[in-house]
Amino acid sequence: MRPSRWGWLAVAVAIVWTLLPIYWFLKLSLLTPAEIARFPPPLWPLDPHPAAFFNIFGFDYTLAMARCDAPPARPTRSFAACSTA
């Protein structure tokens, strides 16, 4: 028996529903703070930066428009301290 069009449509919707949050997470992790604040947000980063990944692993990584320091030794409300100074 051949699958119906509705079956294929359901599979396609399930795949998009599953992969869209993963795509959004990866896209946001590569955006600069200025691109994140922009509305509407870009579909793909124009100038991707791996700063978020460096900060996760404890490295101090500074962008031209913002500085993101490594997390403090004791827990606070935020994971990283970022400033636009």
Phi, psi and omega in degrees: 000135182273135179297145181281167177296325179294326177295315178295322178296319178296320178294317180297317179295320179295321179293314179296317179300325181279319186275338182299316177296326178293316177300315182297319178298312180295321179296313180294329181289341180259354180279151172278162178303325179293322179290326178294322182283346182289145175233129356285151181293148179292150179287333177214144181298131179285324179226081187295139178232133179273025185302320181298319181290323176296318181293326178299321182271010171092006178273149176270115183234128183243130173266167180296328185258348181207153178244126178242112181269162177296153180298149179292165183292327178255148184294142174231190180286334180244157181278323181224147178262116180243140177222157180253030181282000000 
